[in-house]
Amino acid sequence: MEDLTRPSFAQKIARVLADEIVERRLLPGQKLREQALAERFGTSRAPIREALYLLGQEGLVERTPRRGTVVKRYSPREVEEVYRIRILLEEMALRRACDGLGMVRRAAAALGPVLEDMEASRKDARRYHELNVLFHRTLVEVSGSPVLPPVYTQIEGPLRMFLRLSVMSREDVEKSIEDHRRILAAVAEGDAERAARILGAHELAGMNRALEAMRESG
């Protein structure tokens, strides 16, 4: 019987390419040629097409007329839209996560270890960014909603791109950690409204850093 929990070859290829896009080893607008990728990964074009489809679902690549598949280039307006959608989804998740003592305990227990890892990784930018994404994804997952996680997945790829593009100073990292502490404290107290206010301000600060980085990179 096939093990459906193990990633397929196409999924593994997609993960490699996703990391290269996030790390900007593959740049916005860069063409991804199926034949070249098939030769690189030692496979036929079928798994490559599937991998590119998966990346398209994550918002990391797009098909364009006459050019084929390219790494997606986001406009400032699209960046703002992604962040504002993120805020709405996470606010919904917060309200569900704070709905009752059992949900509160579950959410706090899941988020606490991620925050501890973030604090321990404050000097490792790449690791910190990945844990930052994990904290927010965990918040959505512990909401218990069957709808929010798959919707959130569609913006998670672009968010990883924007986070890595943004250069965080030491002060930015410390402020980010403090924001996450305050969000977790509010969740642990079952105060969804306070958590949402902190989260909203935190996300808007991240959005502004991403937009500034885009302007500086041209």
C-alpha positions as protocol buffer text, in pm:
chain_id: "A"
residue {
  index: 1
  type: MET
  ca { x: 0 y: 0 z: 0 }
}
residue {
  index: 2
  type: GLU
  ca { x: 128 y: 346 z: -90 }
}
residue {
  index: 3
  type: ASP
  ca { x: 242 y: 560 z: 204 }
}
residue {
  index: 4
  type: LEU
  ca { x: 47 y: 883 z: 152 }
}
residue {
  index: 5
  type: THR
  ca { x: 229 y: 1055 z: 439 }
}
residue {
  index: 6
  type: ARG
  ca { x: 560 y: 1052 z: 249 }
}
residue {
  index: 7
  type: PRO
  ca { x: 622 y: 1335 z: 1 }
}
residue {
  index: 8
  type: SER
  ca { x: 629 y: 1241 z: -366 }
}
residue {
  index: 9
  type: PHE
  ca { x: 931 y: 1319 z: -582 }
}
residue {
  index: 10
  type: ALA
  ca { x: 743 y: 1616 z: -728 }
}
residue {
  index: 11
  type: GLN
  ca { x: 675 y: 1747 z: -378 }
}
residue {
  index: 12
  type: LYS
  ca { x: 1043 y: 1713 z: -288 }
}
residue {
  index: 13
  type: ILE
  ca { x: 1140 y: 1905 z: -602 }
}
residue {
  index: 14
  type: ALA
  ca { x: 883 y: 2171 z: -518 }
}
residue {
  index: 15
  type: ARG
  ca { x: 1032 y: 2212 z: -170 }
}
residue {
  index: 16
  type: VAL
  ca { x: 1384 y: 2255 z: -309 }
}
residue {
  index: 17
  type: LEU
  ca { x: 1267 y: 2516 z: -560 }
}
residue {
  index: 18
  type: ALA
  ca { x: 1052 y: 2690 z: -298 }
}
residue {
  index: 19
  type: ASP
  ca { x: 1354 y: 2729 z: -71 }
}
residue {
  index: 20
  type: GLU
  ca { x: 1559 y: 2868 z: -361 }
}
residue {
  index: 21
  type: ILE
  ca { x: 1284 y: 3120 z: -440 }
}
residue {
  index: 22
  type: VAL
  ca { x: 1252 y: 3229 z: -77 }
}
residue {
  index: 23
  type: GLU
  ca { x: 1631 y: 3261 z: -46 }
}
residue {
  index: 24
  type: ARG
  ca { x: 1635 y: 3459 z: -374 }
}
residue {
  index: 25
  type: ARG
  ca { x: 1865 y: 3215 z: -549 }
}
residue {
  index: 26
  type: LEU
  ca { x: 1582 y: 3213 z: -802 }
}
residue {
  index: 27
  type: LEU
  ca { x: 1476 y: 3573 z: -859 }
}
residue {
  index: 28
  type: PRO
  ca { x: 1135 y: 3726 z: -939 }
}
residue {
  index: 29
  type: GLY
  ca { x: 1070 y: 3707 z: -1312 }
}
residue {
  index: 30
  type: GLN
  ca { x: 1325 y: 3429 z: -1366 }
}
residue {
  index: 31
  type: LYS
  ca { x: 1207 y: 3164 z: -1610 }
}
residue {
  index: 32
  type: LEU
  ca { x: 1187 y: 2802 z: -1492 }
}
residue {
  index: 33
  type: ARG
  ca { x: 1243 y: 2574 z: -1791 }
}
residue {
  index: 34
  type: GLU
  ca { x: 1096 y: 2228 z: -1755 }
}
residue {
  index: 35
  type: GLN
  ca { x: 1366 y: 2052 z: -1957 }
}
residue {
  index: 36
  type: ALA
  ca { x: 1651 y: 2217 z: -1768 }
}
residue {
  index: 37
  type: LEU
  ca { x: 1490 y: 2129 z: -1435 }
}
residue {
  index: 38
  type: ALA
  ca { x: 1427 y: 1770 z: -1549 }
}
residue {
  index: 39
  type: GLU
  ca { x: 1797 y: 1735 z: -1633 }
}
residue {
  index: 40
  type: ARG
  ca { x: 1899 y: 1893 z: -1304 }
}
residue {
  index: 41
  type: PHE
  ca { x: 1685 y: 1658 z: -1094 }
}
residue {
  index: 42
  type: GLY
  ca { x: 1744 y: 1353 z: -1314 }
}
residue {
  index: 43
  type: THR
  ca { x: 1381 y: 1292 z: -1398 }
}
residue {
  index: 44
  type: SER
  ca { x: 1122 y: 1329 z: -1672 }
}
residue {
  index: 45
  type: ARG
  ca { x: 924 y: 1647 z: -1726 }
}
residue {
  index: 46
  type: ALA
  ca { x: 608 y: 1506 z: -1563 }
}
residue {
  index: 47
  type: PRO
  ca { x: 729 y: 1547 z: -1199 }
}
residue {
  index: 48
  type: ILE
  ca { x: 865 y: 1890 z: -1292 }
}
residue {
  index: 49
  type: ARG
  ca { x: 526 y: 2000 z: -1424 }
}
residue {
  index: 50
  type: GLU
  ca { x: 363 y: 1874 z: -1105 }
}
residue {
  index: 51
  type: ALA
  ca { x: 621 y: 2055 z: -890 }
}
residue {
  index: 52
  type: LEU
  ca { x: 564 y: 2380 z: -1079 }
}
residue {
  index: 53
  type: TYR
  ca { x: 189 y: 2337 z: -1037 }
}
residue {
  index: 54
  type: LEU
  ca { x: 237 y: 2298 z: -660 }
}
residue {
  index: 55
  type: LEU
  ca { x: 452 y: 2611 z: -652 }
}
residue {
  index: 56
  type: GLY
  ca { x: 183 y: 2796 z: -842 }
}
residue {
  index: 57
  type: GLN
  ca { x: -72 y: 2690 z: -580 }
}
residue {
  index: 58
  type: GLU
  ca { x: 158 y: 2839 z: -316 }
}
residue {
  index: 59
  type: GLY
  ca { x: 186 y: 3169 z: -501 }
}
residue {
  index: 60
  type: LEU
  ca { x: 557 y: 3132 z: -573 }
}
residue {
  index: 61
  type: VAL
  ca { x: 545 y: 3097 z: -954 }
}
residue {
  index: 62
  type: GLU
  ca { x: 308 y: 3193 z: -1232 }
}
residue {
  index: 63
  type: ARG
  ca { x: 255 y: 3104 z: -1597 }
}
residue {
  index: 64
  type: THR
  ca { x: 282 y: 3394 z: -1837 }
}
residue {
  index: 65
  type: PRO
  ca { x: 202 y: 3417 z: -2211 }
}
residue {
  index: 66
  type: ARG
  ca { x: 499 y: 3324 z: -2431 }
}
residue {
  index: 67
  type: ARG
  ca { x: 737 y: 3296 z: -2134 }
}
residue {
  index: 68
  type: GLY
  ca { x: 605 y: 2985 z: -1961 }
}
residue {
  index: 69
  type: THR
  ca { x: 657 y: 2950 z: -1586 }
}
residue {
  index: 70
  type: VAL
  ca { x: 844 y: 3225 z: -1402 }
}
residue {
  index: 71
  type: VAL
  ca { x: 910 y: 3311 z: -1039 }
}
residue {
  index: 72
  type: LYS
  ca { x: 624 y: 3539 z: -938 }
}
residue {
  index: 73
  type: ARG
  ca { x: 699 y: 3907 z: -901 }
}
residue {
  index: 74
  type: TYR
  ca { x: 477 y: 4080 z: -645 }
}
residue {
  index: 75
  type: SER
  ca { x: 379 y: 4445 z: -673 }
}
residue {
  index: 76
  type: PRO
  ca { x: 370 y: 4665 z: -360 }
}
residue {
  index: 77
  type: ARG
  ca { x: -9 y: 4657 z: -373 }
}
residue {
  index: 78
  type: GLU
  ca { x: -9 y: 4276 z: -380 }
}
residue {
  index: 79
  type: VAL
  ca { x: 232 y: 4267 z: -84 }
}
residue {
  index: 80
  type: GLU
  ca { x: -6 y: 4484 z: 114 }
}
residue {
  index: 81
  type: GLU
  ca { x: -302 y: 4266 z: 17 }
}
residue {
  index: 82
  type: VAL
  ca { x: -123 y: 3949 z: 129 }
}
residue {
  index: 83
  type: TYR
  ca { x: -41 y: 4098 z: 468 }
}
residue {
  index: 84
  type: ARG
  ca { x: -393 y: 4230 z: 522 }
}
residue {
  index: 85
  type: ILE
  ca { x: -540 y: 3891 z: 431 }
}
residue {
  index: 86
  type: ARG
  ca { x: -297 y: 3735 z: 678 }
}
residue {
  index: 87
  type: ILE
  ca { x: -419 y: 3966 z: 952 }
}
residue {
  index: 88
  type: LEU
  ca { x: -783 y: 3878 z: 884 }
}
residue {
  index: 89
  type: LEU
  ca { x: -715 y: 3503 z: 883 }
}
residue {
  index: 90
  type: GLU
  ca { x: -505 y: 3513 z: 1199 }
}
residue {
  index: 91
  type: GLU
  ca { x: -759 y: 3729 z: 1382 }
}
residue {
  index: 92
  type: MET
  ca { x: -1023 y: 3467 z: 1300 }
}
residue {
  index: 93
  type: ALA
  ca { x: -787 y: 3197 z: 1426 }
}
residue {
  index: 94
  type: LEU
  ca { x: -724 y: 3389 z: 1749 }
}
residue {
  index: 95
  type: ARG
  ca { x: -1093 y: 3417 z: 1825 }
}
residue {
  index: 96
  type: ARG
  ca { x: -1140 y: 3044 z: 1778 }
}
residue {
  index: 97
  type: ALA
  ca { x: -826 y: 2961 z: 1977 }
}
residue {
  index: 98
  type: CYS
  ca { x: -949 y: 3171 z: 2271 }
}
residue {
  index: 99
  type: ASP
  ca { x: -1298 y: 3022 z: 2272 }
}
residue {
  index: 100
  type: GLY
  ca { x: -1300 y: 2822 z: 2594 }
}
residue {
  index: 101
  type: LEU
  ca { x: -1043 y: 2706 z: 2847 }
}
residue {
  index: 102
  type: GLY
  ca { x: -961 y: 2386 z: 2661 }
}
residue {
  index: 103
  type: MET
  ca { x: -883 y: 2571 z: 2337 }
}
residue {
  index: 104
  type: VAL
  ca { x: -677 y: 2831 z: 2525 }
}
residue {
  index: 105
  type: ARG
  ca { x: -463 y: 2565 z: 2691 }
}
residue {
  index: 106
  type: ARG
  ca { x: -414 y: 2382 z: 2365 }
}
residue {
  index: 107
  type: ALA
  ca { x: -309 y: 2700 z: 2183 }
}
residue {
  index: 108
  type: ALA
  ca { x: -70 y: 2813 z: 2456 }
}
residue {
  index: 109
  type: ALA
  ca { x: 88 y: 2467 z: 2476 }
}
residue {
  index: 110
  type: ALA
  ca { x: 147 y: 2462 z: 2100 }
}
residue {
  index: 111
  type: LEU
  ca { x: 278 y: 2817 z: 2066 }
}
residue {
  index: 112
  type: GLY
  ca { x: 504 y: 2821 z: 2373 }
}
residue {
  index: 113
  type: PRO
  ca { x: 777 y: 2587 z: 2242 }
}
residue {
  index: 114
  type: VAL
  ca { x: 788 y: 2769 z: 1907 }
}
residue {
  index: 115
  type: LEU
  ca { x: 843 y: 3100 z: 2086 }
}
residue {
  index: 116
  type: GLU
  ca { x: 1122 y: 2944 z: 2294 }
}
residue {
  index: 117
  type: ASP
  ca { x: 1294 y: 2831 z: 1974 }
}
residue {
  index: 118
  type: MET
  ca { x: 1252 y: 3180 z: 1827 }
}
residue {
  index: 119
  type: GLU
  ca { x: 1420 y: 3334 z: 2130 }
}
residue {
  index: 120
  type: ALA
  ca { x: 1708 y: 3086 z: 2102 }
}
residue {
  index: 121
  type: SER
  ca { x: 1748 y: 3160 z: 1728 }
}
residue {
  index: 122
  type: ARG
  ca { x: 1749 y: 3540 z: 1746 }
}
residue {
  index: 123
  type: LYS
  ca { x: 2101 y: 3558 z: 1596 }
}
residue {
  index: 124
  type: ASP
  ca { x: 2027 y: 3318 z: 1309 }
}
residue {
  index: 125
  type: ALA
  ca { x: 1822 y: 3521 z: 1060 }
}
residue {
  index: 126
  type: ARG
  ca { x: 1720 y: 3230 z: 839 }
}
residue {
  index: 127
  type: ARG
  ca { x: 1616 y: 3007 z: 1128 }
}
residue {
  index: 128
  type: TYR
  ca { x: 1436 y: 3294 z: 1299 }
}
residue {
  index: 129
  type: HIS
  ca { x: 1231 y: 3373 z: 988 }
}
residue {
  index: 130
  type: GLU
  ca { x: 1127 y: 3008 z: 949 }
}
residue {
  index: 131
  type: LEU
  ca { x: 1024 y: 2989 z: 1315 }
}
residue {
  index: 132
  type: ASN
  ca { x: 834 y: 3316 z: 1278 }
}
residue {
  index: 133
  type: VAL
  ca { x: 634 y: 3159 z: 995 }
}
residue {
  index: 134
  type: LEU
  ca { x: 585 y: 2845 z: 1206 }
}
residue {
  index: 135
  type: PHE
  ca { x: 448 y: 3045 z: 1502 }
}
residue {
  index: 136
  type: HIS
  ca { x: 179 y: 3203 z: 1289 }
}
residue {
  index: 137
  type: ARG
  ca { x: 98 y: 2880 z: 1105 }
}
residue {
  index: 138
  type: THR
  ca { x: 65 y: 2702 z: 1441 }
}
residue {
  index: 139
  type: LEU
  ca { x: -176 y: 2970 z: 1557 }
}
residue {
  index: 140
  type: VAL
  ca { x: -395 y: 2900 z: 1254 }
}
residue {
  index: 141
  type: GLU
  ca { x: -371 y: 2523 z: 1296 }
}
residue {
  index: 142
  type: VAL
  ca { x: -465 y: 2520 z: 1666 }
}
residue {
  index: 143
  type: SER
  ca { x: -777 y: 2723 z: 1591 }
}
residue {
  index: 144
  type: GLY
  ca { x: -951 y: 2395 z: 1514 }
}
residue {
  index: 145
  type: SER
  ca { x: -1098 y: 2539 z: 1195 }
}
residue {
  index: 146
  type: PRO
  ca { x: -1111 y: 2303 z: 896 }
}
residue {
  index: 147
  type: VAL
  ca { x: -1122 y: 2603 z: 662 }
}
residue {
  index: 148
  type: LEU
  ca { x: -850 y: 2843 z: 780 }
}
residue {
  index: 149
  type: PRO
  ca { x: -535 y: 2625 z: 741 }
}
residue {
  index: 150
  type: PRO
  ca { x: -577 y: 2543 z: 369 }
}
residue {
  index: 151
  type: VAL
  ca { x: -665 y: 2905 z: 292 }
}
residue {
  index: 152
  type: TYR
  ca { x: -364 y: 3026 z: 491 }
}
residue {
  index: 153
  type: THR
  ca { x: -136 y: 2790 z: 297 }
}
residue {
  index: 154
  type: GLN
  ca { x: -206 y: 2990 z: -19 }
}
residue {
  index: 155
  type: ILE
  ca { x: -38 y: 3301 z: 123 }
}
residue {
  index: 156
  type: GLU
  ca { x: 235 y: 3131 z: 323 }
}
residue {
  index: 157
  type: GLY
  ca { x: 475 y: 3103 z: 28 }
}
residue {
  index: 158
  type: PRO
  ca { x: 466 y: 3475 z: -53 }
}
residue {
  index: 159
  type: LEU
  ca { x: 496 y: 3558 z: 317 }
}
residue {
  index: 160
  type: ARG
  ca { x: 816 y: 3355 z: 340 }
}
residue {
  index: 161
  type: MET
  ca { x: 947 y: 3551 z: 40 }
}
residue {
  index: 162
  type: PHE
  ca { x: 862 y: 3885 z: 198 }
}
residue {
  index: 163
  type: LEU
  ca { x: 1012 y: 3792 z: 535 }
}
residue {
  index: 164
  type: ARG
  ca { x: 1343 y: 3688 z: 381 }
}
residue {
  index: 165
  type: LEU
  ca { x: 1352 y: 4001 z: 166 }
}
residue {
  index: 166
  type: SER
  ca { x: 1313 y: 4219 z: 476 }
}
residue {
  index: 167
  type: VAL
  ca { x: 1632 y: 4291 z: 666 }
}
residue {
  index: 168
  type: MET
  ca { x: 1560 y: 4295 z: 1040 }
}
residue {
  index: 169
  type: SER
  ca { x: 1793 y: 4490 z: 1266 }
}
residue {
  index: 170
  type: ARG
  ca { x: 1877 y: 4358 z: 1611 }
}
residue {
  index: 171
  type: GLU
  ca { x: 1616 y: 4598 z: 1749 }
}
residue {
  index: 172
  type: ASP
  ca { x: 1357 y: 4467 z: 1499 }
}
residue {
  index: 173
  type: VAL
  ca { x: 1422 y: 4109 z: 1609 }
}
residue {
  index: 174
  type: GLU
  ca { x: 1391 y: 4196 z: 1978 }
}
residue {
  index: 175
  type: LYS
  ca { x: 1069 y: 4387 z: 1909 }
}
residue {
  index: 176
  type: SER
  ca { x: 938 y: 4090 z: 1711 }
}
residue {
  index: 177
  type: ILE
  ca { x: 1014 y: 3851 z: 1997 }
}
residue {
  index: 178
  type: GLU
  ca { x: 844 y: 4084 z: 2244 }
}
residue {
  index: 179
  type: ASP
  ca { x: 537 y: 4106 z: 2017 }
}
residue {
  index: 180
  type: HIS
  ca { x: 514 y: 3728 z: 2004 }
}
residue {
  index: 181
  type: ARG
  ca { x: 549 y: 3706 z: 2382 }
}
residue {
  index: 182
  type: ARG
  ca { x: 262 y: 3952 z: 2422 }
}
residue {
  index: 183
  type: ILE
  ca { x: 47 y: 3764 z: 2169 }
}
residue {
  index: 184
  type: LEU
  ca { x: 110 y: 3437 z: 2353 }
}
residue {
  index: 185
  type: ALA
  ca { x: 36 y: 3598 z: 2691 }
}
residue {
  index: 186
  type: ALA
  ca { x: -296 y: 3733 z: 2561 }
}
residue {
  index: 187
  type: VAL
  ca { x: -387 y: 3393 z: 2415 }
}
residue {
  index: 188
  type: ALA
  ca { x: -299 y: 3223 z: 2746 }
}
residue {
  index: 189
  type: GLU
  ca { x: -541 y: 3461 z: 2918 }
}
residue {
  index: 190
  type: GLY
  ca { x: -810 y: 3395 z: 2657 }
}
residue {
  index: 191
  type: ASP
  ca { x: -808 y: 3761 z: 2550 }
}
residue {
  index: 192
  type: ALA
  ca { x: -858 y: 3736 z: 2173 }
}
residue {
  index: 193
  type: GLU
  ca { x: -920 y: 4109 z: 2126 }
}
residue {
  index: 194
  type: ARG
  ca { x: -592 y: 4212 z: 2291 }
}
residue {
  index: 195
  type: ALA
  ca { x: -403 y: 3943 z: 2101 }
}
residue {
  index: 196
  type: ALA
  ca { x: -557 y: 4065 z: 1775 }
}
residue {
  index: 197
  type: ARG
  ca { x: -455 y: 4426 z: 1840 }
}
residue {
  index: 198
  type: ILE
  ca { x: -95 y: 4326 z: 1910 }
}
residue {
  index: 199
  type: LEU
  ca { x: -89 y: 4093 z: 1611 }
}
residue {
  index: 200
  type: GLY
  ca { x: -231 y: 4356 z: 1375 }
}
residue {
  index: 201
  type: ALA
  ca { x: 33 y: 4614 z: 1470 }
}
residue {
  index: 202
  type: HIS
  ca { x: 304 y: 4349 z: 1446 }
}
residue {
  index: 203
  type: GLU
  ca { x: 194 y: 4242 z: 1097 }
}
residue {
  index: 204
  type: LEU
  ca { x: 172 y: 4599 z: 969 }
}
residue {
  index: 205
  type: ALA
  ca { x: 528 y: 4665 z: 1087 }
}
residue {
  index: 206
  type: GLY
  ca { x: 641 y: 4357 z: 894 }
}
residue {
  index: 207
  type: MET
  ca { x: 451 y: 4474 z: 587 }
}
residue {
  index: 208
  type: ASN
  ca { x: 621 y: 4813 z: 599 }
}
residue {
  index: 209
  type: ARG
  ca { x: 965 y: 4649 z: 625 }
}
residue {
  index: 210
  type: ALA
  ca { x: 887 y: 4433 z: 322 }
}
residue {
  index: 211
  type: LEU
  ca { x: 767 y: 4731 z: 119 }
}
residue {
  index: 212
  type: GLU
  ca { x: 1076 y: 4932 z: 213 }
}
residue {
  index: 213
  type: ALA
  ca { x: 1301 y: 4641 z: 113 }
}
residue {
  index: 214
  type: MET
  ca { x: 1121 y: 4619 z: -223 }
}
residue {
  index: 215
  type: ARG
  ca { x: 1177 y: 4989 z: -287 }
}
residue {
  index: 216
  type: GLU
  ca { x: 1546 y: 4961 z: -200 }
}
residue {
  index: 217
  type: SER
  ca { x: 1598 y: 4653 z: -419 }
}
residue {
  index: 218
  type: GLY
  ca { x: 1427 y: 4821 z: -713 }
}
